[in-house]
Structure formats: C-alpha cells, structure tokens
Amino acid sequence: MTPDFIPDCIPNWIGGKQAAAAGGEDFPKLSPHSGAELYGVARSGAADVGRAVQAATQAQPAWAGLTPVQRGEVLHEIAQGLRHERDNMAAVVALETGMSHQAALGETAAAIAQGEFMAGEGRRFYGRTSTSAVANKSAMTVRQPLGVAGLIIAANTPIANLAWKVFPALICGNTAVLKAAEDTPASAWLFGKIAAEAGLPAGVLNIVQGYGLEAGAPLVDDPRVAIISFTGSTAVGKRIAATAGERLARLSLELGGKNPLIVCDDADLDNAIHWVLLAAFSNAGQRCAAASRIIIFDSIYDEFRERLVARTGQLKVGPTDDDDFGPVINERQLNNMLLAIERARQAGATILTGGTRLNDPAHAGGFYLAPTILENAAPDAEISTTELFGPITCLYRAGDFQQALDMANDSPYGLTASIHTRSIHRATVFTQRIQAGVAVVNGGTHGSEPHMPFGGLKQSGNGTREPGTEALDVYSELKDIYINIDPGQL
Ligand code: NAD
C-alpha cells in the first residue's frame, strides 16, 4: 500500500519549493511487484530543467561562501534527518523498486553512512602546501567549487545512488540539479523534503523528475551546468559524453559491468556458491557490480554446476523480508531480458534453470523473472558481452588459472571481479592482473564502502572514482596559489 505521506503526483523540488511539471503533464509509476499504478510523476522538460538550473545558479555563491565545515554541518543534519526517517525512506524505496524492506533499510543505511562521511570531509577538505623552486615564493593548491552540478542517476539502488552524488557535490561548494530516475521518483522526492527540513538553503539541491530524453538531456546540454555526473548504462553514458564533450563540461561516468567471478579448483565451494547466489541474484541482479560471468575450473565444473543449480532452485522470489530477491524494475527491462535469453538459446546456450517470467498467483502482474543460469554460451556471444541487469548469470569452463584470468579480462567492461581460491599466490596475481576497478578475494563482485573509491575501467566508466575522498576530485577544481615575498618589506 502506498504510504499516505506520498503525494498523488510526485513533484519536482525547485528553489526550495515543490512544483508540478511546467507542461502540467505526468506519467504513471507502476509497482514492480503488482504492476498496479502507485502514483503519478511530474513529466518535466526543458523548461523545468531551466528553472532548476537557474535556482541552483542563484543559490551557489552563498552556499560556496559558507566554510566547508559549515557545509558539513548542514550535510550532517541531512544525514541525521535521513536516519530519523529511515523507516519511511525504506518503505518508499521498497515500494518503488520491489526490494524487501530489509534490503531497503540496508540501502538507506549506506546512504546515511555516505552523508556522514562526506559531512566529515568538511573538516578535512585538504589542499596541499608545496615548495617553490624560487626563493621567497610559496606554493600551495586549494580546492574550489565548480558551480552547478548536474546529477543523473539509475533506479537500481535509488537512495544510495543519490547519496553518492549529492553529498560530495554539496560538500565541495557546488549546488546541484538532480534528475531522478523515472522508475524511482518518490525516494528522490522524500530526500528533497528531508534535506529542506534539515535546513539546506533553498536552491542548493533541486530535483527534477521525468524521462531521460526529456528531463536528463536538457540538463546535459545546459551551459550553466559545470559538471555532469551520471550513473547509468554505457549506451546512455556515451551519448552524454558526446554532448558534454562538445561544450567541455566536466564529466563523471559510472556505467555498466559484466563482472566475472572465478571459482578455482581449491576454492571453498560452499562459500563460493553462497557468494555467487548473492552477487548474481540479490537485488534481482540489478547491480552494476552483479556477477554475470561465473568462470569455473574444469575439474570442479560439473559438481559446482549441480550444487549451484540446486541451491538456485531453493531461492525465494518476492517482495518480503523472507524472499531472496524481488522483481525487476519495469516490464520493458523484463521483456528485454527474456528476449536476450531466447537469442542466447538460439545461439547455442543451454538454460540450466529459470529463463521465464513468473506468472503464478503470487507473482502475477509483477515484473518477476525466475533466477536464470545458462551455460555453453560462447565467450564472445551477445549474452557474454552485454549487460542484462537482471537475475541472469552464465557459467564458463576454464582449464587453469591463466585461462580463467584471460577469460575474465576478455570483456568490454572492467568494473568489478572476484576470485575464490585458498591460494595466496592465485589471489595475489589475480588482484594484480585483473582489469577491474574492484578486485575481491573470496567474496562477491558487489559491495562497496563510503570511504572507498568505486569505479571501473574500459566501458564501465571514464576513469573517475566516486565516492571516497576521490569524489572530491570529481566535484572540485584545483587552484595553484603562488605568493611572492619581497624580503625588502620585512
Ligand atoms: P539508463 O542509462 O537507461 O538511465 C539512467 C538515467 O539516465 C535515468 O535517470 C534516465 O532517465 C537517464 N537518461 C536516459 N537517457 C538519457 C539521456 N539521453 N540524457 C540524459 N539522461 C538520460 O540506465 P538504467 O537502465 O536506468 O540503469 C541501469 C544501468 O546503470 C546499468 O547499466 C548499470 O550497470 C548502471 N549502474 C552503474 C553503477 C556504477 O556505479 N557504475 C551503479 C548503478 C547502476
């Protein structure tokens, strides 16, 4: 049931006020669990984005005029407000994603931790003092805000995605316009309300609802927006990069993955199965860091496959805390997945389990895909090289460590990777040679911490890292300061 504090139509937040779309239009947000309409969403366009950028531009000098410590104090209040409202936030996240309340609470806790970490950065906000080659001259580097930040996010973990961008953008003295994901409008709206109630000055964070082409593209286009930070698919990231590149806007891209998890012949198989199930299927596989390529040593392949398929058959799919994972975000994504599975089957892959929409009474109307495992897909097949962003994973055989590593690296993506082994030698060489931004030993491919820089290689991004202190480099400009001293004036 939709909580009563959620409005019938989710509005924008512009200049500290809630606002319907300028064109008066809205679109329906459907429940991933039942397919029923939950509420309407403001269908914003260029006019709304223009007003939001205007509000952010006006608010920016005063916000930048606060000291970083003062900005950190406001962010701390927002993090506290989020903690106070965590049950409501988790209820909204669960409602609009279909994930369980427990999972949504975990995601909200991650957003709070991100806020607290970045609030603390206000007390550090280090620059650098250096030396000069010239006598009587000092040299230092300080951070300065960029101006207005345009933030565009995906729906998969909506409140964590938002926190990863909003908190570092604001601590650096920027104001922001966030384009919420069209599938998760209310979590962004509620965050805007919490931020306003926590004392964030009007216009510092503006939130625009709407579709990507209608409300996201104008934000990327706007010359007043100094930086675009985007979390989403590689295809959209490339389009955004082309537009932002045209006007030399700063750009941070956190894109897709096709992440490998290697299971060696010396692995603890129970632990490996535990992590494959979580990395491939938790959050319905809707993670940039999901494990979608499981590379298994030949000598243990058959046993591992049998045990993994059996355990997968025991997974519970649904929206409650007793379930292992929920629906995918919308019907279009679900249909894309079903078509990709069918094409893979026609190209020679075998479906070991799943591959179908769940239509039984408990799942009818919802966007549910059975947990799906395939094998015999060629390493260069479409299903092996493109991200599906659902509860789907493929198994591959490798003869030895070197072949497994080569297969893991043979991908257009390079976001995260994991190896399961008891050998320090294999683990060490894996972490050295794997082409990924995150390398994990004996765990999942997913998971990150607020103080750790996350991001990927190749088509998984453009080399930036968020969050961690590295996010400060994304959202601030460095300025060198030289001061010449006249010894005669001493
Ligand atoms: P998407 O690229 O379709 O949409 C992401 C956001 O971009 C949405 O808000 C959408 O409205 C907006 N958008 C779409 N077209 C746009 C355009 N032309 N101009 C401006 N904005 C536009 O992605 P999705 O399917 O919603 O999300 C899943 C993707 O996000 C996956 O590829 C996943 O790997 C990626 N992701 C990456 C990370 C990471 O940190 N690397 C984290 C989460 C999700």
Residues whose N, C-alpha, C, O or C-beta is under 5 A from the ligand:
A	BS01	NAD	I152 I153 A154 A155 K179 A180 A181 E182 G210 Y211 G212 L213 G216 A217 T231 G232 S233 T234 V236 E254 L255 G256 G257 R287 C288 S460
